[in-house]
Amino acid sequence: MNRGLVAVKTKSGIFLSWRLFKREAHGYGPKGLTGPAFAVYRNGAQIAVVRHTTNFLDKDGGKEDWYQVAPCTGEKTYSRKFRADGLCTPVRAFESGKNYIDVPVRKPSDGVTPAGERYTYSLNDMSVGDVNGDGEYEYIVKWYPSNAKDVSQKGWTGPTYLDCYTLSGQLLWRLDMGPNIRSGAHYTQFMVYDFDGDGRAEMALVTAPGTQMIRFNPDGSVREKAYVTIPAVDRRKGVRNTDRYAASAGEYREHLIRSFQAWRERPEVASGQWPGTLEECFGIPVRYTYPLNRADAEALSDYFLDVYAPSRSPRNELRKFEGFIFRGPEYLSMFSGDGRELETIPYPFPREDDGLAWGDYAMRRIEPCNRVDRFQACIAYLDGQRPYLIVCRGYYTRTTLAAFDFFDGHFREVWKVDSGHVPMSNPFNDTPHVRFGSDPVYGRLAGQGDHSLSVADVDGDGKQEIIYGAACIDHDGSLLYSSCGRLPNGEVAKFGHGDSMHVAHIDPDRPGFQIFNVFEAGKEAPYGYALRDAATGEVIQSSTGRPFGVYCEKDMDRCMVGDIDSTEPGLECWCGGVVYNCRGEERDIPFPSTDQAIRWAGDLTTQLIGPSDWTDMHDRTGVISDPQHGVMLRPEGTLTNNYTKGNPCLVADLFGDFREEIVLRLADSSAFRIYMNAELTDFELYTPMDDAMYRVGIAWQNNVYNQTNYTSYYYAHDCDFSKIPLDEEE
C-alpha cells in the first residue's frame, strides 16, 4: 500500500488524512499508537509537522492546492521506496467538493432470458486488491442482473459479471461468468488477494464452461477475449465452452425420468438405506417393475410433479422449475491481476446430483439445486505466514471445505474436509437438518454452517482457523469443535444454522475471541442466540451465572455487535429487539440496525448502516448512524444492495487514516461512490488493512449474506492500546 493520502474540501478548509503503517508504529500513547511525525506539504512547501495523529486541517488551503506528506525523524523527512525524496504522490481535494469520490463504471447491456424476460444490471458486492503493484487498490465489482435468484427460487437468470476498475474509473478487465454459473448471492464468492507473493493481487472463484475473460486497452477498446481452459479430464469427454447446461422445465422433467429409470443404480438404494422403489418413497402402492421402462418412469415423474410435490406444499410448482443448473462441470480458477487466467482445475467437490442426497427433496418445500449449491470461500493464514485459499460447498446438510495454496503459481491441495451426506431413510420425506453427516469424524459439521463464515486465530497458536457457523476447523484441517447443547427435554442437539455471526474481542475482560450467533432451527436448537467462546465453542456465562443465550422457538433473524454505548466496557450485542452488554445484561438502548456495522466515528465507537430511524425498512440509501451520535452520514442518490440485507458494496479502510470508508452504488449504477469521514480525530492507529484478521475479512466480506469483519484486537472507546500487536512483538 502507498500512503493513502486523501484531501477533502470542508467548510473550514482542506481536510487531509493518510495511513500509518503497522511497521512504523513503535509504541503506545494515551490516544493510540506512537509512530513517526509527518511533514505536510502544500504545493511543494512544508506547512506543518503533525504528531500523534494522521490527519490535518489546512484552514488556508483551497480546492486547487495539491498536498503531500512524508514521515519524519525529528524534523527531517526520511526516504521511502515510493518516492526518492520521501514524499508521497501529490493529491488534490475530491472533485465532488464533498467527502466522497465517484468512480464511473461501464454497465453491461440489458439481456433477455430464454423465456423472453428482459433484465438489467446494477452494481453489487465489491472487493479490493492492488492488481498492478502500484501501491493503490483497484476495485473488483460484481454486476447483478435484475433477475438474480436465491438458490431456492426458480427462474432464469442473466450472467454475472465481475469488473476490475482503477480509482480513476479505467476498466482493466471484465469476467463474464457465462450461462453455466447461476446469478445469486450463493454462487459467486470472489477471493481477491496476493496468493503467490508477487506483490500483485489475484482473484480465485468458481467458474464453468462458458466463463470468459475480456481484457481492455487503456482507451477502453477490447484487447483480448479468452474462455477458461477446460481441464483435460473434461476435454476428453467432449466438454466445450459453448455448452449450455441451464435447464428448461421440459428438460427438468426429462432429467427426472432418467433419474427414476436409474433408481436402483443409486448406492443408497443398493445398500438398502433408501427404499427400493419410488412408490415406497411416495407412500403409494408399488405398481411398477424395476428397472423402470421409459413409460413407467414418465408416469412416476408426472405423479411426482403433479400430485406428490403439490401435496407436500402448494409452493412446489415443479412444472415451472427452470433456469437451474444441475449438470455439467464446475471449476476453480485463478486469474492474475491483469486478467490472465493462471490455472483452472475441477472444483474439489462436484455437485454429484441435483440435491437429492443433500436433502433438497426431503422437506415439505421441495427445492432441487438448493442445499447442494451453497458456496462459500475465504482466505486464511493457515501456517501463520502465508495466505491459503479455502473453498466450501454446503452447510445445511453436507458440509465440505478444501484448502489450497498457490505459492508456486499452481493450485496445491493442502487438506480436505467432508462431513458426508446426512443419512436419510427416505430422500423424499425426511428431516435431514437435525442429524449429523455420515463421516465418523467430520460428520458433526453437517448443518452447522451459516450464510457466511469467519477467519481468526481462535486458539492463539499464531495460525488462523475457519469459524464455520457453530463449528470450527483448525488450521490443519482437523475439527476443533462443533457446538451442541441440550434441548429443554434433555435431548442433545446441534446449535445448527443461523443467518448472522460475529467473531471479535467482544468482552475485553475475557481472553481471546468471542462469537455472537443467532440460530434459526427454533424448537430443534438449544439456543436462539448465544455468546460463545471462540476457542471452545462453549456458551459463555452471563453476569447472572446463567448462559449468555436463550432457547427460542422461532428464528431470531440477524444479530450484530459493536461499541454503541460509551458508558459500558465491551461491545454490545443485539438481536430479537433487545440490546445486551458484553456480560449479558439487557440495556435500555433503542434497537439498532443489524444490516452491517462500520467504524466511522473518530472516537473508536461503532456505527451502523441502515434505516436512520431504526424502523423505516425502505430507507436503503446507506445512512450511517448510532444511538449515541445520531445520523452521521446521510448519502444522497445512492442505494444499498439486496433489499432486506441492506448491505453496501463494501465497508473497508480504503485510504486515509484508520477509519473505514463505505462504498455505495449510485441509484442508476453509473458509478460507485466512496464516502470517507472528514472530521478530525485525535486518535492514531495503523491501518487495519495491516491486520491479517481484518484484511482477510475484507476478502470474505462478499460471501452470501455480507457480514461485518473485525480486527484481531479489541476496538472500542475503552481500547487498551498496549494490546494492539506491533510488528516487533510478533
C-alpha positions, 0 to 999 in steps of 0.5 A: 500500500502507498500512503493513502493520502486523501484531501477533502474540501470542508467548510473550514478548509482542506481536510487531509488524512493518510495511513500509518503503517503497522511497521512504523508504529513503535509504541503506545500513547494515551490516544493510540499508537506512537509512530513517526511525525509527518511533514505536510506539504502544500504545493511543494512547501512544508506547512506543518509537522503533525504528531500523534495523529494522521490527519490535518486541517489546512484552514488556508488551503483551497480546492486547487492546492495539491498536498503531500506528506512524508514521515519524519525523524525529528524534523527531517523527512526520511526516504521511502521506496515510493518516492526518492525524496520521501514524499508521497504522490501529490493529491488534490481535494475530491472533485465532488467538493464533498467527502466522497469520490465517484468512480464511473463504471461501464454497465453491461447491456440489458439481456433477455432470458430464454423465456423472453424476460428482459433484465438489467444490471446494477452494481453489487458486492465489491472487493479490493486488491492492488492488481498492478503493484502500484501501491493503490487498490483497484476495485473488483465489482460484481454486476447483478442482473435484475433477475438474480435468484436465491438458490431456492427460487426458480427462474432464469437468470442473466450472467454475472459479471465481475469488473476490475476498475482503477480509482480513476474509473479505467476498466482493466478487465471484465469476467463474464461468468457465462450461462453455466454459473447461476446469478445469486448471492450463493454462487459467486464468492470472489477471493481477491488477494496476493496468493503467490507473493508477487506483490500483485493481487489475484482473484480465485472463484468458481467458474464453468464452461462458458466463463470468459475473460475480456481484457481492455486497452487503456482507451477502453477498446477490447484487447483480448477475449479468452474462455477458461481452459477446460481441464483435460479430464473434461476435454476428453469427454467432449466438454466445450465452452459453448455448452449450455447446461441451464435447464428448461422445465421440459428438460427438468422433467426429462432429467427426472425420468432418467433419474427414476429409470436409474433408481436402483443404480443409486448406492443408497438404494443398493445398500438398502438405506433408501427404499427400493422403489419410488412408490415406497418413497411416495407412500403409494402402492408399488405398481411398477417393475424395476428397472423402470421402462421409459413409460413407467418412469414418465408416469412416476415423474408426472405423479411426482410433479403433479400430485406428490410435490403439490401435496407436500406444499402448494409452493412446489410448482415443479412444472415451472422449475427452470433456469437451474443448473444441475449438470455439467462441470464446475471449476476453480480458477485463478486469474492474475491481476491483469486478467490472465487466467493462471490455472483452472482445475475441477472444483474439489467437490462436484455437485454429484446430483441435483440435491437429492442426497443433500436433502433438497427433496426431503422437506415439505418445500421441495427445492432441487439445486438448493442445499447442494449449491451453497458456496462459500470461500475465504482466505486464511493464514493457515501456517501463520505466514502465508495466505491459503485459499479455502473453498466450501460447498454446503452447510445445511446438510453436507458440509465440505471445505478444501484448502489450497495454496498457490505459492508456486503459481499452481493450485496445491491441495493442502487438506480436505474436509467432508462431513458426508451426506446426512443419512436419510431413510427416505430422500423424499420425506425426511428431516435431514437438518437435525442429524449429523453427516455420515463421516465418523469424524467430520460428520458433526459439521453437517448443518452447522454452517451459516450464510457466511463464515469467519477467519481468526486465530481462535486458539492463539497458536499464531495460525488462523482457523475457519469459524464455520457457523457453530463449528470450527476447523483448525488450521490443519484441517482437523475439527476443533469443535462443533457446538451442541447443547441440550434441548429443554427435554434433555435431548442433545442437539446441534446449535445448527444454522443461523443467518448472522455471526460475529467473531471479535474481542467482544468482552475485553475482560475475557481472553481471546475471541468471542462469537455472537450467533443467532440460530434459526432451527427454533424448537430443534436448537438449544439456543436462539442466540448465544455468546460463545467462546471462540476457542471452545465453542462453549456458551459463555456465562452471563453476569447472572451465572446463567448462559449468555443465550436463550432457547427460542422457538422461532428464528431470531433473524440477524444479530450484530455487535459493536461499541454503541454505548460509551458508558459500558466496557465491551461491545454490545450485542443485539438481536430479537429487539433487545440490546445486551452488554458484553456480560449479558445484561439487557440495556435500555438502548433503542434497537439498532440496525443489524444490516452491517456495522462500520467504524466511522466515528473518530472516537473508536465507537461503532456505527451502523448502516441502515434505516436512520430511524431504526424502523423505516425498512425502505430507507436503503440509501446507506445512512450511517448512524448510532444511538449515541451520535445520531445520523452521521452520514446521510448519502444522497442518490445512492442505494444499498444492495439486496433489499432486506440485507441492506448491505453496501458494496463494501465497508473497508479502510480504503485510504486515509487514516484508520477509519473505514470508508463505505462504498455505495452504488449510485441509484442508476449504477453509473458509478460507485461512490466512496464516502470517507469521514472528514472530521478530525480525530485525535486518535492514531492507529495503523491501518487495519488493512495491516491486520491479517484478521481484518484484511482477510475479512475484507476478502470474505466480506462478499460471501452470501449474506455480507457480514461485518469483519473485525480486527484481531484486537479489541476496538472500542472507546475503552481500547487498551492500546498496549494490546494492539500487536506491533510488528516487533512483538510478533 
